[in-house]
């Protein structure tokens, strides 16, 4: 997850909403002379010289504000390093924070440091003594450092400028510096805007796309310093540029990895919740049928000779019913596990619906003599036979647990789909509960005090299985009372 951060050539730190340092890479640790373990116990603003904090002393318990800053950072030995500091949030295309904590605060702040102590010292020296300009430039190749005249035309050129921008001194001196901007930047007036800001404020800085001689773009960090004579009249500008493309790309990858971290965290939360719900179901739903099976088995074993045939049949029927209940629960738990872990959809095949209803009733322990079944023997749907039977069995079980009065099973064709309805005359579903009706574990109370009947899995499994084969399930109240569940599955083409 953090491999790219650790191997990045730029110094990076990921900071939480309270300013706590969540993770740093080795360049960050090396830059400040501090061990990663020591950094993990600190807040980011405690590493910045107090006089340089953008938010003043009030910002000590929070991340640095988003933006770009020239700050002094405190090293372990008490010295300071001037660093060009970029702070930004991982955001979506609309510019909104992608990740937020439970309080709604932006969750991940990316801090990128570039040691510009040398540049800071150099800029200060150049502004005081331009006569040293040429000698200094010849010693620098990592930065494009050149002078513009008062109109923005290139007046000098160094080796770093030639390396980064691709122009020789003979090719570029005398041309306006707008040639370094992509067409969209020129159209937006960026060259003149930057000169105006430097002229008004003494200097301007920022980051943005720039264009090389060969037509390729690179991401640049730049500073423009206005140069004035002794009377304060503008003589020109000093331009300092560095190619930040590798750092820019590394930052983009960090954002992607932060997204992966968030997705993994959400999956972990979902798995943890699923585990808790499954344990609650197992605790309450397995115990009753298992207890019944053990109890009746012990009674039959110890008192077989004393029991009448009717008593024996009753005990065996109860054991069979408990076994079917356990089997149905295990089927739903197995299906639920596959729904959230892998592709459970098998190639569809024709399934005769009338036969599936009979088999499903047997699975659910429902006596069809008490159910009005109106399903034409010729109706066939496309799906997995076992999954189709499970859908119907879950609906029949739901009707037997929550319904009341006569139950009906009917089916018909609606265009290219078969619609199977299971209708009961019970109390129906409370209106406030309908939106959660097909969510897993939705009807069950939680934890050790869980008292609701059923597992809350049956209808959730029905919906997922139906959707897997291009269908769906819906609910509407029956008239005058009761519930009406309709499952749509693709019909076998003829």
C-alpha angles and dihedrals in degrees: 000000000000097000094108092048092051093049096041114119090218124077109252137175129181111214131194128228093269093052094260116148108241099178140349134187128230096262089056091050092045093047092057096034092236131128116246090239091057092047091052089064095053140079116240097236091056087069094058123085105260092233091057101050106126091214096039121229090324089071097062094102098047141056119276112271117267112268141065122298140176102224140165111238121203118238126205093256092055098258124119133233122205106228133183098231123201119189125185143151126240099253140179124243089275091058094250122133109271095207130040133176125236090276091056095251121140106270110202124043115184116212118192121187127196117187104236098162090119092047092047092052090044095050091050092049093047093051089055101040116024089170088077091053101101095047093051094048093057091060096054126078103153092068132052102228118176141143129245126200121236091276094051099259118143109258102171138016136200136201092258091055091051091048095047102037100030099229123121118225091253091054099048111030109105095023121111114258092235085089087079093062127085114247093259091054091051091047090052091053095243097147094056092040092055092048090049093052092049091047093050099041104028092249142017132199140179146124132267148127118301131182129235126214091261091058097254121129128230133186109250136193107207143182127194118197121191112228117209135181126237091279091052095252116147112255099171143288139283112223122200119184134174128190104241098171096117091049092046091053091046090053091052090052090050089056090052092049091048087055090051089050091052092048091049090049092051091048089051091051091049091049091048092051091046090051092051092048093048091050090051091050093047092049095051105026103041095046099063099052092039090051090049093050093048093045096050092042091054091047092051093045095049100036106027094124093048096047123091121234089254092053091048092050091048092051093046091048090051091050090049091049091050090048092052089049090053091046092052091048092050090048091053093045091049091048092047091052091052092047091062100035112041148354103292097173113115123195109282122246134179113282121190104229099207091056091045090056091054093048092045092052089053090049091050095043091240118150106226090202086079094046127080104226119191106172120137111234091227096060114112131178132195116246146083107310093220092049093048090052089048091052092052094042091053091051092048091048090049090052092048093050101040104017132075141195120025119353123213131197116194136162138192142162123263109184107296095350137075114225115208116191128195110194130184135178098225129118094290127219120310109250093235091056098050096089090059096039097110098038117111115261087359099136096044126091114231139248131000093332094056107143107161118117119249129015104273088236104097101075093038089055090047092055096046094047093047092049091048089066097042097269137098144202130238140183134215132164119267121233124275092357138340140051132294118201118187123193120195120204130169112269121233106260117240 
